[in-house]
Amino acid sequence: MGHYTSEDYQTFIRQHLDARSPLLVEQLRAIVRQRFHPRVSQLRIEVLPGGLMGQLPLTIFMLDAANFHVLHNGDAFPLRLLEEVEHIIPLAEAEWIRQYDEAGVETIEVELQTLIAWVAACWIEAGGHKFSLAALIGIRGDIESFDLKEGCWVLSTSPV
């Protein structure tokens, strides 16, 4: 078996994500430009920890100051990002992932961290630094989130 490292796996994952960057930036740019109801105080992107063999596991929620979901534009939120993309990592690549797993690489953890870093980069490219509300991304059920505006990890007031 060849050398299978976390760094190599991160590069492998990033290539698949980067191919979808223009689509994600376009969706995020539309969100950044929206005007939201005054009750909305933050945008929270929830990452489902199921891996990237299927659709992109990202859902955006609008929350009020008490972390309750706020409906916006009828049924527009929550919003799944890149819902039209069937597979981030093609099923044909499953053998590669299995080899990384067998080599001891924590593939799901690498995927999650790479995904969050990728979304953060796309957020910046989409003009997210101009977004007037708080914007966080985090793994579902985790108390730590990445603050997309400040570019750092923070403890959330409630789990994502």
Contacts in CASP RR format, 6 or more apart in sequence:
PFRMAT RR
TARGET T0000
AUTHOR 0000-0000-0000
METHOD contacts of the structure
MODEL  1
MGHYTSEDYQTFIRQHLDARSPLLVEQLRAIVRQRFHPRVSQLRIEVLPG
GLMGQLPLTIFMLDAANFHVLHNGDAFPLRLLEEVEHIIPLAEAEWIRQY
DEAGVETIEVELQTLIAWVAACWIEAGGHKFSLAALIGIRGDIESFDLKE
GCWVLSTSPV
1 99 0 8 1.000
1 102 0 8 1.000
1 103 0 8 1.000
2 99 0 8 1.000
2 103 0 8 1.000
3 103 0 8 1.000
4 99 0 8 1.000
4 100 0 8 1.000
4 102 0 8 1.000
4 103 0 8 1.000
4 104 0 8 1.000
4 105 0 8 1.000
5 103 0 8 1.000
5 105 0 8 1.000
6 105 0 8 1.000
6 106 0 8 1.000
6 110 0 8 1.000
8 100 0 8 1.000
9 100 0 8 1.000
9 105 0 8 1.000
9 107 0 8 1.000
9 110 0 8 1.000
10 110 0 8 1.000
10 113 0 8 1.000
10 114 0 8 1.000
12 96 0 8 1.000
12 100 0 8 1.000
13 52 0 8 1.000
13 89 0 8 1.000
13 110 0 8 1.000
13 111 0 8 1.000
13 114 0 8 1.000
13 115 0 8 1.000
14 114 0 8 1.000
14 118 0 8 1.000
16 52 0 8 1.000
16 88 0 8 1.000
16 89 0 8 1.000
16 90 0 8 1.000
16 93 0 8 1.000
17 52 0 8 1.000
17 88 0 8 1.000
17 114 0 8 1.000
17 115 0 8 1.000
17 118 0 8 1.000
18 118 0 8 1.000
20 56 0 8 1.000
20 82 0 8 1.000
20 85 0 8 1.000
20 88 0 8 1.000
21 118 0 8 1.000
21 121 0 8 1.000
21 122 0 8 1.000
21 125 0 8 1.000
23 82 0 8 1.000
23 85 0 8 1.000
24 81 0 8 1.000
24 82 0 8 1.000
24 118 0 8 1.000
24 119 0 8 1.000
24 122 0 8 1.000
24 126 0 8 1.000
25 122 0 8 1.000
25 125 0 8 1.000
25 126 0 8 1.000
26 126 0 8 1.000
27 81 0 8 1.000
27 82 0 8 1.000
28 81 0 8 1.000
28 122 0 8 1.000
28 123 0 8 1.000
28 126 0 8 1.000
28 127 0 8 1.000
28 128 0 8 1.000
29 126 0 8 1.000
29 127 0 8 1.000
31 43 0 8 1.000
31 60 0 8 1.000
31 79 0 8 1.000
31 126 0 8 1.000
32 126 0 8 1.000
32 127 0 8 1.000
32 128 0 8 1.000
32 130 0 8 1.000
32 131 0 8 1.000
36 62 0 8 1.000
36 72 0 8 1.000
36 133 0 8 1.000
37 62 0 8 1.000
37 70 0 8 1.000
37 72 0 8 1.000
39 64 0 8 1.000
39 70 0 8 1.000
40 62 0 8 1.000
40 63 0 8 1.000
40 64 0 8 1.000
40 70 0 8 1.000
40 72 0 8 1.000
40 133 0 8 1.000
41 63 0 8 1.000
41 64 0 8 1.000
41 65 0 8 1.000
41 133 0 8 1.000
41 134 0 8 1.000
42 62 0 8 1.000
42 63 0 8 1.000
42 133 0 8 1.000
42 134 0 8 1.000
42 135 0 8 1.000
42 136 0 8 1.000
43 60 0 8 1.000
43 61 0 8 1.000
43 62 0 8 1.000
43 63 0 8 1.000
43 131 0 8 1.000
43 133 0 8 1.000
43 134 0 8 1.000
43 135 0 8 1.000
43 136 0 8 1.000
44 60 0 8 1.000
44 61 0 8 1.000
44 62 0 8 1.000
44 63 0 8 1.000
44 135 0 8 1.000
44 136 0 8 1.000
44 137 0 8 1.000
44 138 0 8 1.000
44 145 0 8 1.000
44 160 0 8 1.000
45 58 0 8 1.000
45 59 0 8 1.000
45 60 0 8 1.000
45 61 0 8 1.000
45 81 0 8 1.000
45 119 0 8 1.000
45 135 0 8 1.000
45 136 0 8 1.000
45 137 0 8 1.000
45 138 0 8 1.000
45 148 0 8 1.000
46 58 0 8 1.000
46 59 0 8 1.000
46 60 0 8 1.000
46 61 0 8 1.000
46 138 0 8 1.000
46 139 0 8 1.000
46 140 0 8 1.000
46 160 0 8 1.000
47 57 0 8 1.000
47 58 0 8 1.000
47 112 0 8 1.000
47 115 0 8 1.000
47 116 0 8 1.000
47 137 0 8 1.000
47 138 0 8 1.000
47 139 0 8 1.000
47 140 0 8 1.000
47 160 0 8 1.000
48 57 0 8 1.000
48 58 0 8 1.000
48 59 0 8 1.000
48 140 0 8 1.000
49 57 0 8 1.000
49 108 0 8 1.000
49 112 0 8 1.000
49 139 0 8 1.000
49 140 0 8 1.000
50 57 0 8 1.000
50 108 0 8 1.000
51 57 0 8 1.000
51 108 0 8 1.000
51 111 0 8 1.000
51 112 0 8 1.000
52 88 0 8 1.000
52 89 0 8 1.000
52 111 0 8 1.000
52 115 0 8 1.000
53 87 0 8 1.000
53 88 0 8 1.000
53 89 0 8 1.000
53 91 0 8 1.000
53 94 0 8 1.000
53 97 0 8 1.000
54 86 0 8 1.000
54 87 0 8 1.000
54 88 0 8 1.000
54 89 0 8 1.000
55 80 0 8 1.000
55 82 0 8 1.000
55 83 0 8 1.000
55 85 0 8 1.000
55 86 0 8 1.000
55 87 0 8 1.000
55 88 0 8 1.000
56 80 0 8 1.000
56 81 0 8 1.000
56 82 0 8 1.000
56 83 0 8 1.000
56 85 0 8 1.000
56 88 0 8 1.000
57 115 0 8 1.000
58 80 0 8 1.000
58 81 0 8 1.000
58 82 0 8 1.000
58 115 0 8 1.000
58 119 0 8 1.000
58 137 0 8 1.000
59 78 0 8 1.000
59 79 0 8 1.000
59 80 0 8 1.000
59 81 0 8 1.000
60 77 0 8 1.000
60 78 0 8 1.000
60 79 0 8 1.000
60 80 0 8 1.000
60 81 0 8 1.000
61 69 0 8 1.000
61 77 0 8 1.000
61 78 0 8 1.000
62 69 0 8 1.000
62 70 0 8 1.000
62 71 0 8 1.000
62 72 0 8 1.000
62 77 0 8 1.000
62 78 0 8 1.000
63 69 0 8 1.000
63 70 0 8 1.000
64 70 0 8 1.000
67 157 0 8 1.000
67 158 0 8 1.000
69 77 0 8 1.000
69 78 0 8 1.000
70 77 0 8 1.000
71 77 0 8 1.000
89 97 0 8 1.000
97 107 0 8 1.000
100 107 0 8 1.000
101 107 0 8 1.000
112 139 0 8 1.000
116 137 0 8 1.000
116 138 0 8 1.000
116 139 0 8 1.000
116 146 0 8 1.000
119 137 0 8 1.000
119 148 0 8 1.000
120 137 0 8 1.000
120 146 0 8 1.000
120 148 0 8 1.000
120 151 0 8 1.000
123 135 0 8 1.000
123 148 0 8 1.000
128 135 0 8 1.000
128 148 0 8 1.000
128 149 0 8 1.000
129 149 0 8 1.000
131 148 0 8 1.000
131 149 0 8 1.000
134 147 0 8 1.000
134 149 0 8 1.000
135 147 0 8 1.000
135 148 0 8 1.000
135 149 0 8 1.000
136 145 0 8 1.000
136 146 0 8 1.000
136 147 0 8 1.000
136 148 0 8 1.000
136 154 0 8 1.000
136 156 0 8 1.000
136 160 0 8 1.000
137 145 0 8 1.000
137 146 0 8 1.000
137 148 0 8 1.000
138 144 0 8 1.000
138 145 0 8 1.000
138 146 0 8 1.000
138 156 0 8 1.000
138 160 0 8 1.000
139 160 0 8 1.000
140 159 0 8 1.000
140 160 0 8 1.000
141 159 0 8 1.000
141 160 0 8 1.000
142 156 0 8 1.000
142 159 0 8 1.000
142 160 0 8 1.000
143 155 0 8 1.000
143 156 0 8 1.000
143 158 0 8 1.000
143 159 0 8 1.000
144 153 0 8 1.000
144 154 0 8 1.000
144 155 0 8 1.000
144 156 0 8 1.000
145 153 0 8 1.000
145 154 0 8 1.000
145 155 0 8 1.000
145 156 0 8 1.000
145 160 0 8 1.000
146 152 0 8 1.000
146 153 0 8 1.000
146 154 0 8 1.000
147 153 0 8 1.000
147 154 0 8 1.000
END
